[in-house]
């Protein structure tokens, strides 16, 4: 009898801070990462400063996607899904980016709505969550240009979701000018986050899981604990040392360190409003995309 090898799939996530590749296969219904790659393309800063994506930024991003798509093909993936998130939705010339990506990479890019982003993040978290997942689960996905909050259960799926125009890159680019950011800058970010999240009114979830670059970056400082106290300790460290000093200490890119205080402010306020401590999720948007790719080809039923 011929042996059957799991099929591999790829997601390329074009975000405001980074363009990221995930190649993964399914084994017994669970994802196994084969490759991951990240490039700081900073589309958000370009849109914020120039009002649109410049010709140079379009070419840069398209080249990154093409390189990542080729890596995925070299690994023998069955399918590649390129998705654009909040910053691409907001870019006035997003059609130019879609055309440039498809021409360079040979793969179309689909621009996700806020609702789709939220649903895919929830799918990715639940699909990689080990052990019991009873009761209401909140997923908090803090990105560079937007933050998605999702509530649902494993059995019934998503029951509520919202996308907020809050992101670590967006806030850092608007408010942070000192290195490290000073107290006035941090206070301004905190006030902005609180104002944007004011309409959030959800029943208290049984668990809340945080995903995205901010959550995984904070892990370098405090481990998997994302309690409000741990987030406060992280913010204190980041307010005392320069980006380069912290980056060298925790082995992280200085650009990612620059964004961390804003991401922490968002997570801290969400934990307060949800009245539950955050846990670090293992999956997220890219994992959700891969799981749905597999489902569309029948992989989950084999």
Residue pairs with C-beta under 8 A, 6 or more apart in sequence:
4 302
6 25
6 26
6 27
6 32
6 299
7 25
7 26
7 78
7 294
7 297
7 299
8 23
8 24
8 25
8 34
8 75
8 76
8 77
8 78
9 23
9 24
9 25
9 77
9 78
9 79
9 80
9 81
9 290
9 293
9 294
9 299
10 21
10 22
10 23
10 24
10 68
10 69
10 72
10 75
10 77
10 79
10 80
10 81
10 290
11 21
11 22
11 80
11 81
11 82
11 83
11 285
11 286
11 287
11 289
11 290
11 293
12 19
12 20
12 21
12 65
12 68
12 69
12 72
12 80
12 81
12 82
12 83
12 105
12 107
13 19
13 20
13 21
13 22
13 83
13 85
13 285
13 286
13 289
14 41
14 43
14 61
14 65
14 82
14 83
14 84
14 85
14 88
14 97
14 101
14 109
15 43
15 85
15 86
15 87
15 143
15 144
15 145
16 42
16 43
16 44
16 47
16 85
16 86
16 87
16 143
16 144
16 145
16 167
16 169
16 170
17 40
17 41
17 42
17 44
17 143
17 144
17 168
17 169
17 213
17 255
17 256
17 259
18 38
18 39
18 40
18 41
18 144
18 213
19 38
19 39
19 41
19 61
19 64
19 65
19 68
20 36
20 37
20 38
20 39
20 286
21 35
21 36
21 37
21 38
21 68
21 71
21 72
22 33
22 35
22 36
22 286
22 287
22 289
22 290
23 33
23 34
23 35
23 36
23 71
23 72
23 75
23 77
24 31
24 32
24 33
24 34
24 287
24 290
25 31
25 32
25 34
26 32
26 294
26 299
26 300
29 300
30 127
30 128
31 127
31 128
31 283
31 287
31 290
31 291
34 75
35 71
35 72
35 75
37 68
37 71
39 64
39 68
40 253
40 255
40 256
41 57
41 60
41 61
41 64
42 169
42 255
43 53
43 57
43 61
43 87
43 88
43 91
44 87
44 144
44 145
44 167
44 169
44 170
44 173
45 169
45 173
46 53
46 54
46 57
47 53
47 87
47 90
47 91
48 170
48 173
48 174
49 173
51 92
52 91
52 92
52 93
53 61
53 91
53 93
53 94
53 96
53 97
58 93
58 96
58 97
58 100
59 100
61 97
61 100
61 101
62 97
62 100
62 101
62 103
62 104
62 105
63 104
65 82
65 101
65 104
65 105
65 107
65 109
66 101
66 104
66 105
66 106
68 105
69 80
69 82
69 105
69 106
69 107
72 80
73 80
78 293
78 297
79 293
79 297
80 107
81 110
81 289
81 290
81 293
82 101
82 105
82 107
82 108
82 109
82 110
83 109
83 110
83 111
83 112
83 120
83 285
83 289
84 94
84 97
84 98
84 109
84 110
84 111
84 112
85 112
85 117
85 143
85 145
85 146
85 285
86 114
86 117
86 143
86 144
86 145
86 146
86 163
86 165
86 167
87 144
87 145
88 94
88 97
88 109
88 111
89 111
89 112
89 113
89 114
90 145
91 97
94 111
97 109
98 108
98 109
98 111
101 107
101 108
101 109
102 108
102 109
112 120
113 163
114 146
114 148
114 161
114 162
114 163
115 161
115 163
117 141
117 146
117 148
117 163
117 285
118 139
118 141
118 148
118 149
118 150
118 158
118 161
118 162
118 163
119 150
119 158
119 161
119 288
120 285
120 288
120 289
120 292
121 139
121 141
121 148
121 150
121 211
121 284
121 285
121 288
122 137
122 139
122 150
122 152
122 157
122 158
122 161
122 288
123 287
123 288
123 291
123 292
124 211
124 281
124 283
124 284
124 285
124 286
124 287
124 288
124 289
124 290
124 291
125 137
125 139
125 209
125 211
125 281
125 282
125 283
125 284
125 287
125 288
126 133
126 137
126 154
126 283
127 283
127 287
127 288
127 291
128 281
128 282
128 283
128 287
129 209
129 281
129 282
129 283
130 282
133 153
133 154
133 207
134 154
134 206
135 153
135 205
135 206
135 207
136 151
136 152
136 153
136 203
136 204
136 205
136 206
136 207
137 151
137 152
137 153
137 154
137 205
137 206
137 207
137 208
137 209
138 149
138 150
138 151
138 202
138 205
138 207
138 208
138 209
138 274
138 276
139 148
139 149
139 150
139 151
139 152
139 208
139 209
139 210
139 211
139 281
140 147
140 148
140 149
140 208
140 209
140 210
140 211
140 212
140 215
140 267
140 270
140 274
140 278
141 147
141 148
141 149
141 150
141 210
141 211
141 212
141 284
141 285
142 166
142 167
142 168
142 210
142 211
142 212
142 213
142 214
142 215
142 263
142 266
142 267
143 167
143 168
143 212
143 213
144 167
144 168
144 169
144 170
144 213
144 259
145 165
145 167
145 169
145 170
146 163
146 164
146 165
146 166
146 167
147 163
147 164
147 166
147 167
147 266
147 270
148 161
148 162
148 163
148 164
149 161
149 162
149 164
149 200
149 202
149 270
150 158
150 160
150 161
151 158
151 159
151 160
151 161
151 202
151 203
151 205
152 158
152 159
152 160
153 159
160 202
162 200
164 196
164 197
164 200
165 196
166 192
166 193
166 196
166 197
166 266
167 262
167 266
168 213
168 214
168 259
168 260
168 262
168 263
168 266
169 259
169 262
170 262
171 189
171 192
171 193
171 262
171 265
171 266
172 258
172 259
172 261
172 262
175 181
175 185
175 188
175 189
175 192
175 262
176 185
176 189
176 258
176 261
176 262
177 185
178 185
179 242
179 243
179 258
180 238
180 239
180 240
180 241
180 242
180 243
180 261
181 189
181 238
181 239
181 261
182 239
183 239
186 235
186 239
186 261
186 265
189 261
189 262
189 265
190 265
190 269
193 265
193 266
193 269
194 269
197 269
197 270
197 273
200 270
200 273
202 273
202 274
204 274
204 275
204 276
205 274
205 276
206 276
207 276
207 279
208 270
208 271
208 274
208 276
208 277
208 278
208 279
209 278
209 279
209 280
209 281
210 226
210 267
210 278
210 279
210 280
210 281
211 280
211 281
211 283
211 284
211 285
212 263
212 284
213 256
213 259
213 263
214 259
214 260
214 262
214 263
214 264
214 266
214 267
215 226
215 263
215 267
215 278
215 280
215 281
216 280
217 252
217 256
217 257
217 259
217 260
217 263
218 226
218 230
218 231
218 234
218 260
218 263
218 264
218 267
219 280
220 250
220 251
220 252
221 233
221 234
221 237
221 250
222 230
222 231
222 233
222 234
224 279
224 280
226 267
226 271
226 277
226 278
226 279
226 280
227 271
227 277
227 278
228 268
228 271
228 272
228 277
231 264
231 267
231 268
231 271
231 278
232 268
234 260
234 264
235 261
235 264
235 265
235 268
237 246
238 246
238 257
238 260
238 261
238 264
239 261
241 249
243 254
243 255
243 257
243 258
244 254
246 252
246 257
247 253
247 254
247 256
247 257
250 257
267 278
270 278
271 277
271 278
291 300
294 300
